[in-house]
Amino acid sequence: MIQTAIPGFGQLEIAHLVLDFNGTLAVDGQLLPGVKEHLADLSRELTVHVLTADTFGTARSQLEGVACRFAALPPGDQDLGKDRYVQQLGAAQTACIGNGRNDRRMLESAALGIAVILAEGAAVETLLAADIVCTDIRNALALLTHPLRLTASLRS
């Protein structure tokens, strides 16, 4: 579990990390360099979950060896499916990272929502639902391993 108190934002007690795959951890279906190592570090403190539409059909093979729970979502209402998943985990103990329009609800529901803008961009609705926006997934993941960075961005 990752715990930190952020003045004006509140106490974070994060037990789960829920991530989108394409556009978040990967570009064109290929996991970005260094992501596996970041996820391995985080999996020592958090339960890591990857939820994806698996647009390119590569997510499971790209995540081979990564300590995570994997779920490929069926087409249709993926935003609701991702949000239900987060609610079942306990949104108050969950951080979410995503970029797509189908990620917006889970980012809004989670105790901490992080949007990333990679090569495919990010949906404006998702950016507005996030607490923080990063332009590199490795920086987004590092926010959780270095929680004082969260304080620097989120305090009031």
DAFEN-V466959 format. One record per residue. N is the residue number from 1. OMEGA is omega in degrees with one decimal (999 if undefined). Layout:
BEGIN
((N;OMEGA) (N;OMEGA))
END
This chain:
BEGIN
((1;175.7) (2;-179.0) (3;174.5) (4;176.5) (5;-178.1) (6;-178.8) (7;179.1) (8;179.5) (9;177.2) (10;179.3) (11;174.7) (12;172.9) (13;-171.0) (14;177.5) (15;-176.0) (16;172.3) (17;179.2) (18;-175.1) (19;166.2) (20;179.7) (21;-175.8) (22;-178.3) (23;-178.9) (24;177.4) (25;-172.1) (26;172.2) (27;-177.4) (28;176.8) (29;-177.9) (30;179.2) (31;-178.6) (32;179.7) (33;176.4) (34;-177.3) (35;-179.9) (36;-179.0) (37;177.5) (38;179.9) (39;177.1) (40;177.7) (41;-177.4) (42;-178.0) (43;174.8) (44;-176.8) (45;-173.0) (46;167.5) (47;-176.2) (48;-179.7) (49;174.3) (50;177.5) (51;-174.5) (52;167.9) (53;-179.7) (54;-177.3) (55;-176.0) (56;178.8) (57;-175.1) (58;-169.5) (59;-176.5) (60;-178.9) (61;178.9) (62;-178.8) (63;179.6) (64;-179.7) (65;178.4) (66;178.7) (67;-179.8) (68;171.2) (69;-172.8) (70;174.8) (71;172.8) (72;-176.0) (73;176.1) (74;177.9) (75;176.5) (76;176.9) (77;179.6) (78;177.5) (79;178.4) (80;178.3) (81;178.4) (82;179.3) (83;177.4) (84;179.4) (85;180.0) (86;178.9) (87;179.4) (88;176.7) (89;-172.7) (90;-174.9) (91;-178.1) (92;179.2) (93;-173.7) (94;168.6) (95;180.0) (96;176.2) (97;178.6) (98;-179.2) (99;-171.7) (100;178.1) (101;179.1) (102;177.2) (103;-169.7) (104;-177.0) (105;-179.1) (106;177.4) (107;179.9) (108;-178.3) (109;-172.6) (110;174.7) (111;178.5) (112;177.7) (113;-179.4) (114;174.4) (115;175.5) (116;177.5) (117;178.1) (118;-174.2) (119;-178.6) (120;178.4) (121;179.8) (122;177.7) (123;-178.7) (124;178.5) (125;179.8) (126;177.0) (127;-179.1) (128;179.3) (129;-175.2) (130;171.9) (131;-178.7) (132;175.4) (133;177.5) (134;178.8) (135;177.5) (136;-178.3) (137;179.4) (138;175.8) (139;178.4) (140;179.0) (141;179.6) (142;175.4) (143;-178.5) (144;177.1) (145;177.1) (146;-170.9) (147;175.5) (148;174.5) (149;175.5) (150;179.7) (151;-178.1) (152;-178.5) (153;-169.7) (154;-177.7) (155;176.1) (156;999))
END
